[in-house]
Amino acid sequence: MGIDLQELRGYIADMYTDVAELPRGKFHFPTGRPILELLGYSPELLDKIPSGALESFAGVGYHFDLEPLREGERVLDLGSGAGTDAFFAALQVGAKGHVTGLDMTEAMLEKAHSNLEVSSLSNVSFRKGYAESLPLDDQSFDVVISNGVINLSPVKDTVFSEIRRVLVPGGRLMFSDIVTGVELPDSVRDNCALWAECIGGAQESKRYLRQIEKAGFKIEKTSPNESYSFSQDSTETAAQKFQVHSISILARRL
Ligand SMILES: C[S@@+](CC[C@H](N)C(=O)[O-])C[C@H]1O[C@@H](n2cnc3c(N)ncnc32)[C@H](O)[C@@H]1O
């Protein structure tokens, strides 16, 4: 692996600072409410989420239909961005549940906090942290959700092992991510910009599922997000060449 973690984090922070601060800008991936509705999010629930969260949504799929969230569950949203999925989950787990959103990018965290202030929800909190070293207690969550984040890490084994650590036994990981149909060449893998655009870090799908199982999970369901596609021609061309696509995965901690 020829990618430098610190350099990559700089690219990722720059990219997602722009998504937070200039949500109407041009990105290589779709953002905002139109893609949320295409992916299958309920418009009625989206109406209950601050528009400042929706406009900076940069997720890649819909995983909430893999298994319903239950009232009272404790949920971690890994790479929560401006907060859409955290709010969406909070509406489902109710006042007895709680959602913790965690993100590494200051601008996203600031935006998530201002969104929280204008929302009527009191069962959500946001904090800074890295997926590779979660600042969270062992076995403190029933569910981990994540949307378009884990593909960005060059040390995915570490991320899955951290997710396993913070989940209770039998707890579940429900997430959407970008994968490929073929192995990516090193010229794509070693390109920080393509990585931050959610392509360079994507794994071949079967190998990805095996990696999750090796980390101590049982894969229970996978489902393609067929309505997701990249929004600029150059990225879409690379995506077609390497069969880059979005899937949602439900994996249970053994
Ligand atoms: C594609 S965006 C998705 C944001 C959010 N999940 C959504 O659906 O709108 C990726 C987010 O993950 C965060 N992120 C990327 N790598 C991370 C890491 N290693 N640890 C924590 N957050 C990370 C970025 O700052 C960014 O906010």
The ligand as an ORCA input file, in Angstrom:
! r2SCAN-3c Opt
* xyz 0 1
  C     -18.587     10.529      2.209
  S     -18.716     11.482      3.681
  C     -20.190     10.800      4.379
  C     -20.718     11.596      5.532
  C     -22.012     11.057      6.138
  N     -21.892      9.678      6.510
  C     -23.156     11.247      5.181
  O     -23.747     10.219      4.825
  O     -23.456     12.374      4.796
  C     -17.419     10.783      4.663
  C     -17.317     11.363      6.073
  O     -16.463     10.514      6.834
  C     -15.505     11.282      7.532
  N     -14.318     10.426      7.661
  C     -13.552      9.950      6.662
  N     -12.573      9.166      7.139
  C     -12.741      9.136      8.488
  C     -12.039      8.496      9.554
  N     -10.986      7.729      9.316
  N     -12.477      8.696     10.801
  C     -13.555      9.494     11.051
  N     -14.247     10.124     10.094
  C     -13.850      9.950      8.816
  C     -15.308     12.515      6.680
  O     -14.847     13.595      7.451
  C     -16.708     12.754      6.119
  O     -17.486     13.574      6.941
*
